[in-house]
């Protein structure tokens, strides 16, 4: 079947450097293989009621950013187009206003070099919140390589495939698609009974929740909702809040972050982490994101 197409423009909050986004995606191990990255262009696919491929290309500047997009799918009605535009915008955090965060960060002498190196970087989330929680579950207590193989096998099995412009993409399954799988079927794919059970729990929860609540509801309410899902603990909830939902008022305090703090702020600075984060008011997640990206 010939694919329908749609195209248009997106206008990110400035400053926005698309090359910074592409650099991050290219290095992000859990999902870098899901994208084709060219010099100033990104291609991938997302699963809605059907699989939609999209291409994004920068046609503006860092201070006056413009992105041109093209969509590809067997069916592109207005509702689908609107949902993909929302997904692209949210995925690349195009509506995030970095200026208040930058104002706070410029008073941090240690952080200035990181800020300069990553100028215009808006957080790149997992493409969907369900993919983020799926990765959190799959990557618990096992190596990243094994986790990614599990994720690849699940995605390939569900088969949300689309080919456009010479590339074939497989979109990570939707919550409904996983919810409708049998436990034994899921175990046969990822070879782990507990993780299969946890994925089904998460799929059931995410298939019935309003994503607007997850994006904008009171932080503690959303965190509690996440932690009510069997298989989602403190670490997984933080990953989902920040990397899946862009809740940049949240932050984690894992060993990797503490290592980055000690690298940039000094060997004893991790003991003062709470004091450092207080300076960033409602943007601790962006401070953490930049620090990890520049570590």
Short mmCIF file of the C-alpha atoms (twelve columns), coordinates in Angstrom:
data_MODEL
# 
_entry.id   MODEL 
# 
loop_
_atom_site.group_PDB 
_atom_site.id 
_atom_site.type_symbol 
_atom_site.label_atom_id 
_atom_site.label_alt_id 
_atom_site.label_comp_id 
_atom_site.label_asym_id 
_atom_site.label_seq_id 
_atom_site.Cartn_x 
_atom_site.Cartn_y 
_atom_site.Cartn_z 
_atom_site.pdbx_PDB_model_num 
ATOM 1   C CA . UNK A 1   0.000  0.000   0.000  1 
ATOM 2   C CA . UNK A 2   1.252  3.445   -0.922 1 
ATOM 3   C CA . UNK A 3   2.013  5.552   2.133  1 
ATOM 4   C CA . UNK A 4   0.182  8.787   2.782  1 
ATOM 5   C CA . UNK A 5   2.337  11.784  3.679  1 
ATOM 6   C CA . UNK A 6   1.965  15.017  5.557  1 
ATOM 7   C CA . UNK A 7   4.437  17.805  6.223  1 
ATOM 8   C CA . UNK A 8   4.733  21.014  8.165  1 
ATOM 9   C CA . UNK A 9   6.884  23.052  10.516 1 
ATOM 10  C CA . UNK A 10  7.573  23.079  14.248 1 
ATOM 11  C CA . UNK A 11  8.831  26.112  16.142 1 
ATOM 12  C CA . UNK A 12  10.901 25.207  19.226 1 
ATOM 13  C CA . UNK A 13  11.464 27.578  22.130 1 
ATOM 14  C CA . UNK A 14  14.836 29.222  21.608 1 
ATOM 15  C CA . UNK A 15  17.626 28.539  22.095 1 
ATOM 16  C CA . UNK A 16  17.317 25.155  20.429 1 
ATOM 17  C CA . UNK A 17  20.219 23.331  18.787 1 
ATOM 18  C CA . UNK A 18  18.994 20.305  16.849 1 
ATOM 19  C CA . UNK A 19  22.561 19.029  16.473 1 
ATOM 20  C CA . UNK A 20  22.777 18.749  20.253 1 
ATOM 21  C CA . UNK A 21  19.613 16.623  20.196 1 
ATOM 22  C CA . UNK A 22  21.004 14.413  17.445 1 
ATOM 23  C CA . UNK A 23  24.289 13.961  19.312 1 
ATOM 24  C CA . UNK A 24  22.409 12.856  22.405 1 
ATOM 25  C CA . UNK A 25  20.196 10.412  20.493 1 
ATOM 26  C CA . UNK A 26  23.201 8.934   18.708 1 
ATOM 27  C CA . UNK A 27  24.893 8.170   22.053 1 
ATOM 28  C CA . UNK A 28  21.792 7.028   23.955 1 
ATOM 29  C CA . UNK A 29  22.324 3.276   24.181 1 
ATOM 30  C CA . UNK A 30  18.761 2.085   24.953 1 
ATOM 31  C CA . UNK A 31  17.299 3.401   21.699 1 
ATOM 32  C CA . UNK A 32  19.991 4.820   19.387 1 
ATOM 33  C CA . UNK A 33  19.434 1.866   17.019 1 
ATOM 34  C CA . UNK A 34  15.809 2.955   16.507 1 
ATOM 35  C CA . UNK A 35  16.836 6.078   14.599 1 
ATOM 36  C CA . UNK A 36  18.550 7.038   11.385 1 
ATOM 37  C CA . UNK A 37  20.589 10.191  11.924 1 
ATOM 38  C CA . UNK A 38  22.018 12.230  9.099  1 
ATOM 39  C CA . UNK A 39  23.912 15.522  9.335  1 
ATOM 40  C CA . UNK A 40  20.894 17.607  10.262 1 
ATOM 41  C CA . UNK A 41  18.065 15.093  10.046 1 
ATOM 42  C CA . UNK A 42  16.324 12.439  12.130 1 
ATOM 43  C CA . UNK A 43  14.134 9.534   11.016 1 
ATOM 44  C CA . UNK A 44  12.218 7.038   13.143 1 
ATOM 45  C CA . UNK A 45  8.733  5.619   13.750 1 
ATOM 46  C CA . UNK A 46  6.136  5.667   16.525 1 
ATOM 47  C CA . UNK A 47  3.145  3.424   17.194 1 
ATOM 48  C CA . UNK A 48  -0.274 5.031   17.596 1 
ATOM 49  C CA . UNK A 49  -3.365 3.240   16.272 1 
ATOM 50  C CA . UNK A 50  -1.079 2.452   13.346 1 
ATOM 51  C CA . UNK A 51  2.648  2.850   12.737 1 
ATOM 52  C CA . UNK A 52  3.761  6.321   11.648 1 
ATOM 53  C CA . UNK A 53  7.230  7.151   10.363 1 
ATOM 54  C CA . UNK A 54  8.554  10.652  10.629 1 
ATOM 55  C CA . UNK A 55  11.485 12.703  9.445  1 
ATOM 56  C CA . UNK A 56  12.595 15.922  11.122 1 
ATOM 57  C CA . UNK A 57  15.113 18.369  9.686  1 
ATOM 58  C CA . UNK A 58  16.364 21.682  11.016 1 
ATOM 59  C CA . UNK A 59  15.841 24.639  8.713  1 
ATOM 60  C CA . UNK A 60  16.459 27.412  11.255 1 
ATOM 61  C CA . UNK A 61  19.181 28.530  13.637 1 
ATOM 62  C CA . UNK A 62  19.863 28.009  17.339 1 
ATOM 63  C CA . UNK A 63  18.385 31.374  18.250 1 
ATOM 64  C CA . UNK A 64  15.610 31.289  15.628 1 
ATOM 65  C CA . UNK A 65  14.828 27.560  15.399 1 
ATOM 66  C CA . UNK A 66  12.530 25.966  12.840 1 
ATOM 67  C CA . UNK A 67  12.055 22.246  12.190 1 
ATOM 68  C CA . UNK A 68  10.506 20.811  9.057  1 
ATOM 69  C CA . UNK A 69  8.762  17.458  9.468  1 
ATOM 70  C CA . UNK A 70  7.359  14.835  7.131  1 
ATOM 71  C CA . UNK A 71  5.041  12.019  8.215  1 
ATOM 72  C CA . UNK A 72  4.581  8.657   6.487  1 
ATOM 73  C CA . UNK A 73  1.835  6.109   7.181  1 
ATOM 74  C CA . UNK A 74  -0.861 3.999   5.561  1 
ATOM 75  C CA . UNK A 75  -3.433 6.297   7.138  1 
ATOM 76  C CA . UNK A 76  -2.897 9.931   8.165  1 
ATOM 77  C CA . UNK A 77  -6.162 11.475  9.251  1 
ATOM 78  C CA . UNK A 78  -6.173 14.769  11.154 1 
ATOM 79  C CA . UNK A 79  -6.350 13.071  14.539 1 
ATOM 80  C CA . UNK A 80  -3.283 10.957  13.762 1 
ATOM 81  C CA . UNK A 81  -1.346 13.948  12.433 1 
ATOM 82  C CA . UNK A 82  -2.172 15.969  15.554 1 
ATOM 83  C CA . UNK A 83  -1.041 13.112  17.811 1 
ATOM 84  C CA . UNK A 84  2.255  12.682  15.977 1 
ATOM 85  C CA . UNK A 85  2.934  16.422  16.095 1 
ATOM 86  C CA . UNK A 86  2.298  16.320  19.851 1 
ATOM 87  C CA . UNK A 87  4.568  13.268  20.209 1 
ATOM 88  C CA . UNK A 88  7.426  14.848  18.246 1 
ATOM 89  C CA . UNK A 89  7.106  18.089  20.188 1 
ATOM 90  C CA . UNK A 90  7.075  16.303  23.543 1 
ATOM 91  C CA . UNK A 91  9.838  13.826  22.620 1 
ATOM 92  C CA . UNK A 92  12.243 16.647  21.735 1 
ATOM 93  C CA . UNK A 93  10.953 18.967  24.511 1 
ATOM 94  C CA . UNK A 94  10.447 21.713  21.950 1 
ATOM 95  C CA . UNK A 95  8.220  23.742  24.285 1 
ATOM 96  C CA . UNK A 96  10.728 23.807  27.161 1 
ATOM 97  C CA . UNK A 97  11.882 27.337  27.955 1 
ATOM 98  C CA . UNK A 98  15.554 27.026  28.916 1 
ATOM 99  C CA . UNK A 99  16.092 30.705  29.691 1 
ATOM 100 C CA . UNK A 100 15.161 30.590  33.425 1 
ATOM 101 C CA . UNK A 101 17.341 27.483  33.858 1 
ATOM 102 C CA . UNK A 102 20.240 29.176  32.058 1 
ATOM 103 C CA . UNK A 103 19.898 32.245  34.257 1 
ATOM 104 C CA . UNK A 104 20.289 30.092  37.370 1 
ATOM 105 C CA . UNK A 105 23.101 28.047  35.834 1 
ATOM 106 C CA . UNK A 106 25.229 31.083  34.952 1 
ATOM 107 C CA . UNK A 107 25.691 31.793  38.648 1 
ATOM 108 C CA . UNK A 108 27.273 28.329  39.049 1 
ATOM 109 C CA . UNK A 109 30.942 28.750  38.129 1 
ATOM 110 C CA . UNK A 110 31.549 24.999  37.915 1 
ATOM 111 C CA . UNK A 111 28.594 24.449  35.609 1 
ATOM 112 C CA . UNK A 112 29.345 27.252  33.133 1 
ATOM 113 C CA . UNK A 113 31.615 25.141  30.919 1 
ATOM 114 C CA . UNK A 114 28.994 22.385  30.627 1 
ATOM 115 C CA . UNK A 115 26.357 25.006  29.878 1 
ATOM 116 C CA . UNK A 116 28.460 26.482  27.072 1 
ATOM 117 C CA . UNK A 117 29.231 23.060  25.576 1 
ATOM 118 C CA . UNK A 118 25.569 22.010  25.553 1 
ATOM 119 C CA . UNK A 119 23.984 25.358  24.695 1 
ATOM 120 C CA . UNK A 120 20.589 24.830  23.088 1 
ATOM 121 C CA . UNK A 121 20.129 21.232  24.254 1 
ATOM 122 C CA . UNK A 122 16.519 20.480  25.111 1 
ATOM 123 C CA . UNK A 123 15.952 17.179  26.854 1 
ATOM 124 C CA . UNK A 124 15.435 14.267  24.459 1 
ATOM 125 C CA . UNK A 125 13.005 11.879  26.147 1 
ATOM 126 C CA . UNK A 126 12.207 8.292   25.298 1 
ATOM 127 C CA . UNK A 127 9.875  8.508   22.328 1 
ATOM 128 C CA . UNK A 128 6.908  7.376   24.436 1 
ATOM 129 C CA . UNK A 129 6.338  7.192   28.195 1 
ATOM 130 C CA . UNK A 130 5.579  3.478   27.870 1 
ATOM 131 C CA . UNK A 131 8.926  2.858   26.183 1 
ATOM 132 C CA . UNK A 132 10.605 4.604   29.124 1 
ATOM 133 C CA . UNK A 133 8.898  2.445   31.753 1 
ATOM 134 C CA . UNK A 134 9.507  -0.609  29.583 1 
ATOM 135 C CA . UNK A 135 13.216 0.145   29.531 1 
ATOM 136 C CA . UNK A 136 13.222 0.768   33.290 1 
ATOM 137 C CA . UNK A 137 11.747 -2.695  33.849 1 
ATOM 138 C CA . UNK A 138 13.930 -4.501  31.316 1 
ATOM 139 C CA . UNK A 139 17.154 -2.914  32.585 1 
ATOM 140 C CA . UNK A 140 16.667 -3.671  36.281 1 
ATOM 141 C CA . UNK A 141 19.599 -5.659  37.706 1 
ATOM 142 C CA . UNK A 142 20.963 -6.899  34.370 1 
ATOM 143 C CA . UNK A 143 23.445 -5.547  31.846 1 
ATOM 144 C CA . UNK A 144 22.508 -2.872  29.327 1 
ATOM 145 C CA . UNK A 145 23.416 -5.201  26.451 1 
ATOM 146 C CA . UNK A 146 21.030 -7.915  27.644 1 
ATOM 147 C CA . UNK A 147 18.299 -5.336  28.292 1 
ATOM 148 C CA . UNK A 148 18.606 -3.894  24.819 1 
ATOM 149 C CA . UNK A 149 18.422 -7.357  23.241 1 
ATOM 150 C CA . UNK A 150 15.201 -7.993  25.179 1 
ATOM 151 C CA . UNK A 151 13.797 -4.677  23.956 1 
ATOM 152 C CA . UNK A 152 14.784 -5.428  20.361 1 
ATOM 153 C CA . UNK A 153 13.206 -8.911  20.461 1 
ATOM 154 C CA . UNK A 154 9.939  -7.565  21.855 1 
ATOM 155 C CA . UNK A 155 9.793  -4.799  19.261 1 
ATOM 156 C CA . UNK A 156 10.584 -7.190  16.408 1 
ATOM 157 C CA . UNK A 157 7.989  -9.714  17.606 1 
ATOM 158 C CA . UNK A 158 5.167  -7.168  17.724 1 
ATOM 159 C CA . UNK A 159 6.112  -6.046  14.225 1 
ATOM 160 C CA . UNK A 160 5.208  -2.363  13.999 1 
ATOM 161 C CA . UNK A 161 7.206  -2.023  10.793 1 
ATOM 162 C CA . UNK A 162 7.246  0.796   8.283  1 
ATOM 163 C CA . UNK A 163 9.579  1.511   5.397  1 
ATOM 164 C CA . UNK A 164 10.183 4.958   3.966  1 
ATOM 165 C CA . UNK A 165 13.013 6.659   2.122  1 
ATOM 166 C CA . UNK A 166 15.032 3.464   1.942  1 
ATOM 167 C CA . UNK A 167 14.953 2.577   5.649  1 
ATOM 168 C CA . UNK A 168 12.817 0.125   7.618  1 
ATOM 169 C CA . UNK A 169 11.824 1.109   11.154 1 
ATOM 170 C CA . UNK A 170 10.226 -0.876  13.973 1 
ATOM 171 C CA . UNK A 171 8.261  1.141   16.510 1 
ATOM 172 C CA . UNK A 172 8.227  0.088   20.151 1 
ATOM 173 C CA . UNK A 173 4.845  -1.477  21.007 1 
ATOM 174 C CA . UNK A 174 2.005  0.474   22.531 1 
ATOM 175 C CA . UNK A 175 0.657  -0.381  26.005 1 
ATOM 176 C CA . UNK A 176 -2.434 -1.946  24.411 1 
ATOM 177 C CA . UNK A 177 -0.332 -4.220  22.233 1 
ATOM 178 C CA . UNK A 178 1.616  -5.559  25.221 1 
ATOM 179 C CA . UNK A 179 -1.491 -5.744  27.433 1 
ATOM 180 C CA . UNK A 180 -3.138 -8.033  24.893 1 
ATOM 181 C CA . UNK A 181 -0.262 -10.522 24.966 1 
ATOM 182 C CA . UNK A 182 -0.341 -13.679 27.080 1 
ATOM 183 C CA . UNK A 183 2.206  -14.029 29.872 1 
ATOM 184 C CA . UNK A 184 3.636  -17.214 28.343 1 
ATOM 185 C CA . UNK A 185 3.914  -15.456 24.991 1 
ATOM 186 C CA . UNK A 186 5.862  -12.604 26.538 1 
ATOM 187 C CA . UNK A 187 8.103  -14.977 28.504 1 
ATOM 188 C CA . UNK A 188 8.941  -16.800 25.274 1 
ATOM 189 C CA . UNK A 189 10.218 -13.526 23.797 1 
ATOM 190 C CA . UNK A 190 12.278 -11.967 26.586 1 
ATOM 191 C CA . UNK A 191 13.064 -15.161 28.534 1 
ATOM 192 C CA . UNK A 192 12.388 -13.657 31.938 1 
ATOM 193 C CA . UNK A 193 9.204  -14.453 33.856 1 
ATOM 194 C CA . UNK A 194 9.387  -11.637 36.411 1 
ATOM 195 C CA . UNK A 195 10.125 -8.933  33.861 1 
ATOM 196 C CA . UNK A 196 7.310  -10.269 31.684 1 
ATOM 197 C CA . UNK A 197 4.899  -9.982  34.601 1 
ATOM 198 C CA . UNK A 198 6.091  -6.450  35.347 1 
ATOM 199 C CA . UNK A 199 5.736  -5.403  31.697 1 
ATOM 200 C CA . UNK A 200 2.164  -6.659  31.657 1 
ATOM 201 C CA . UNK A 201 1.447  -4.735  34.867 1 
ATOM 202 C CA . UNK A 202 2.847  -1.557  33.331 1 
ATOM 203 C CA . UNK A 203 0.980  -2.088  30.061 1 
ATOM 204 C CA . UNK A 204 -2.309 -2.482  31.931 1 
ATOM 205 C CA . UNK A 205 -1.683 0.735   33.874 1 
ATOM 206 C CA . UNK A 206 -0.447 2.850   30.952 1 
ATOM 207 C CA . UNK A 207 -3.256 1.713   28.637 1 
ATOM 208 C CA . UNK A 208 -5.864 3.151   30.985 1 
ATOM 209 C CA . UNK A 209 -4.260 6.390   32.201 1 
ATOM 210 C CA . UNK A 210 -4.625 9.873   30.733 1 
ATOM 211 C CA . UNK A 211 -1.153 10.930  29.613 1 
ATOM 212 C CA . UNK A 212 -2.064 14.542  30.390 1 
ATOM 213 C CA . UNK A 213 -2.223 13.562  34.073 1 
ATOM 214 C CA . UNK A 214 1.237  11.995  33.840 1 
ATOM 215 C CA . UNK A 215 2.692  15.071  32.143 1 
ATOM 216 C CA . UNK A 216 1.078  17.768  34.260 1 
ATOM 217 C CA . UNK A 217 -0.511 16.255  37.382 1 
ATOM 218 C CA . UNK A 218 0.964  16.929  40.849 1 
ATOM 219 C CA . UNK A 219 4.404  15.331  40.948 1 
ATOM 220 C CA . UNK A 220 3.789  13.273  44.083 1 
ATOM 221 C CA . UNK A 221 0.474  12.003  42.717 1 
ATOM 222 C CA . UNK A 222 2.127  10.859  39.491 1 
ATOM 223 C CA . UNK A 223 5.032  9.303   41.368 1 
ATOM 224 C CA . UNK A 224 2.648  7.428   43.659 1 
ATOM 225 C CA . UNK A 225 0.634  6.236   40.642 1 
ATOM 226 C CA . UNK A 226 3.822  4.884   39.087 1 
ATOM 227 C CA . UNK A 227 4.982  3.168   42.249 1 
ATOM 228 C CA . UNK A 228 1.599  1.468   42.614 1 
ATOM 229 C CA . UNK A 229 2.533  -0.535  39.515 1 
ATOM 230 C CA . UNK A 230 4.098  -3.797  40.653 1 
ATOM 231 C CA . UNK A 231 7.615  -3.831  39.229 1 
ATOM 232 C CA . UNK A 232 8.115  -0.051  39.326 1 
ATOM 233 C CA . UNK A 233 10.221 1.029   42.289 1 
ATOM 234 C CA . UNK A 234 11.884 4.293   43.281 1 
ATOM 235 C CA . UNK A 235 14.587 4.211   40.599 1 
ATOM 236 C CA . UNK A 236 12.187 3.219   37.818 1 
ATOM 237 C CA . UNK A 237 9.703  5.899   38.857 1 
ATOM 238 C CA . UNK A 238 12.409 8.587   38.731 1 
ATOM 239 C CA . UNK A 239 13.518 7.401   35.281 1 
ATOM 240 C CA . UNK A 240 9.955  7.559   34.024 1 
ATOM 241 C CA . UNK A 241 9.272  10.967  35.580 1 
ATOM 242 C CA . UNK A 242 12.338 12.595  34.036 1 
ATOM 243 C CA . UNK A 243 13.176 10.661  30.882 1 
ATOM 244 C CA . UNK A 244 9.652  9.594   29.949 1 
ATOM 245 C CA . UNK A 245 7.542  12.504  31.133 1 
ATOM 246 C CA . UNK A 246 9.922  15.463  31.289 1 
ATOM 247 C CA . UNK A 247 9.133  16.235  34.914 1 
ATOM 248 C CA . UNK A 248 12.258 18.335  35.379 1 
ATOM 249 C CA . UNK A 249 11.291 19.303  38.913 1 
ATOM 250 C CA . UNK A 250 12.374 15.755  39.840 1 
ATOM 251 C CA . UNK A 251 15.896 14.311  40.057 1 
ATOM 252 C CA . UNK A 252 17.699 11.121  41.030 1 
ATOM 253 C CA . UNK A 253 20.654 10.532  43.331 1 
ATOM 254 C CA . UNK A 254 22.187 7.366   41.929 1 
ATOM 255 C CA . UNK A 255 25.866 6.463   41.886 1 
ATOM 256 C CA . UNK A 256 26.374 7.649   38.331 1 
ATOM 257 C CA . UNK A 257 25.092 11.129  39.154 1 
ATOM 258 C CA . UNK A 258 27.242 11.285  42.281 1 
ATOM 259 C CA . UNK A 259 30.248 10.315  40.183 1 
ATOM 260 C CA . UNK A 260 29.518 13.144  37.738 1 
ATOM 261 C CA . UNK A 261 29.126 15.594  40.629 1 
ATOM 262 C CA . UNK A 262 32.492 14.574  42.064 1 
ATOM 263 C CA . UNK A 263 34.141 14.814  38.638 1 
ATOM 264 C CA . UNK A 264 33.004 18.398  38.088 1 
ATOM 265 C CA . UNK A 265 32.460 19.826  41.571 1 
ATOM 266 C CA . UNK A 266 35.178 17.998  43.529 1 
ATOM 267 C CA . UNK A 267 35.744 14.710  45.316 1 
ATOM 268 C CA . UNK A 268 33.590 15.586  48.329 1 
ATOM 269 C CA . UNK A 269 30.850 17.472  46.480 1 
ATOM 270 C CA . UNK A 270 28.463 14.511  46.330 1 
ATOM 271 C CA . UNK A 271 27.917 15.027  50.068 1 
ATOM 272 C CA . UNK A 272 26.566 18.489  49.217 1 
ATOM 273 C CA . UNK A 273 24.302 17.341  46.374 1 
ATOM 274 C CA . UNK A 274 21.085 18.567  47.974 1 
ATOM 275 C CA . UNK A 275 22.577 22.023  48.493 1 
ATOM 276 C CA . UNK A 276 23.754 22.245  44.886 1 
ATOM 277 C CA . UNK A 277 20.360 21.165  43.559 1 
ATOM 278 C CA . UNK A 278 18.511 23.722  45.712 1 
ATOM 279 C CA . UNK A 279 20.138 26.479  43.644 1 
ATOM 280 C CA . UNK A 280 18.316 25.213  40.565 1 
ATOM 281 C CA . UNK A 281 14.811 25.665  42.059 1 
ATOM 282 C CA . UNK A 282 12.279 24.068  39.675 1 
ATOM 283 C CA . UNK A 283 14.971 22.812  37.251 1 
ATOM 284 C CA . UNK A 284 16.947 20.094  39.110 1 
ATOM 285 C CA . UNK A 285 16.115 17.639  36.333 1 
ATOM 286 C CA . UNK A 286 17.665 19.877  33.699 1 
ATOM 287 C CA . UNK A 287 20.759 20.394  35.841 1 
ATOM 288 C CA . UNK A 288 21.028 16.612  36.181 1 
ATOM 289 C CA . UNK A 289 20.406 16.059  32.453 1 
ATOM 290 C CA . UNK A 290 23.133 18.507  31.448 1 
ATOM 291 C CA . UNK A 291 25.548 17.187  34.072 1 
ATOM 292 C CA . UNK A 292 25.102 13.580  32.924 1 
ATOM 293 C CA . UNK A 293 25.335 14.597  29.254 1 
ATOM 294 C CA . UNK A 294 28.580 16.446  29.896 1 
ATOM 295 C CA . UNK A 295 30.106 13.869  32.223 1 
# 
